[in-house]
Amino acid sequence: MSATTATGQAQPIETSDKTVACNGGGGALGHPLTYYTFGDKKQIDCRYCGQVFVKK
């Protein structure tokens, strides 16, 4: 499970990886495992849960 801010939103996850994966972090209550590739982007938002991934 991701840490959340005071407003209840998930904190961005910083990574140096080219590809990230998100499953919603809720086990059976999460969402399908989804992979995202940064390409030339600096930030990716999961289209299921809104988790933000930021490239270092």
C-alpha positions as CSV (number, residue, x, y, z in Angstrom):
1,M,0.0,0.0,0.0
2,S,1.3,3.5,-0.8
3,A,1.8,6.2,1.7
4,T,-0.8,8.9,1.5
5,T,-0.9,12.7,1.9
6,A,-3.1,14.6,4.4
7,T,-5.7,14.9,1.6
8,G,-5.8,11.1,1.2
9,Q,-4.0,11.0,-2.2
10,A,-1.2,8.6,-2.8
11,Q,2.3,10.2,-2.7
12,P,4.3,10.1,-6.0
13,I,6.7,7.2,-6.4
14,E,10.1,8.2,-7.7
15,T,12.0,5.7,-9.8
16,S,15.0,5.5,-12.2
17,D,13.4,2.5,-14.0
18,K,12.3,2.9,-17.6
19,T,9.2,0.8,-16.9
20,V,6.9,0.7,-13.9
21,A,4.1,-1.6,-12.8
22,C,1.0,-0.8,-10.8
23,N,-1.6,-3.2,-9.3
24,G,-3.5,-0.7,-7.1
25,G,-1.7,-2.0,-4.0
26,G,-4.9,-3.4,-2.5
27,G,-4.3,-7.1,-3.1
28,A,-7.7,-8.6,-4.2
29,L,-9.2,-5.1,-3.9
30,G,-6.6,-3.6,-6.3
31,H,-6.8,-3.5,-10.1
32,P,-5.2,-5.5,-13.0
33,L,-1.4,-5.4,-13.1
34,T,-0.6,-2.7,-15.6
35,Y,2.8,-1.7,-17.0
36,Y,3.8,1.8,-18.1
37,T,6.9,3.0,-20.0
38,F,8.3,6.5,-19.4
39,G,9.7,7.0,-22.9
40,D,10.4,10.8,-22.9
41,K,7.9,11.5,-20.2
42,K,8.9,12.6,-16.7
43,Q,5.7,11.5,-15.0
44,I,3.1,8.7,-15.5
45,D,-0.3,8.5,-13.9
46,C,-1.9,5.0,-13.5
47,R,-5.1,5.1,-15.4
48,Y,-6.9,2.8,-12.9
49,C,-6.0,4.3,-9.5
50,G,-4.2,7.6,-10.3
51,Q,-0.9,6.6,-8.7
52,V,1.8,8.9,-9.9
53,F,5.2,7.7,-10.9
54,V,8.0,10.3,-11.4
55,K,11.3,9.6,-13.2
56,K,14.4,10.6,-11.2
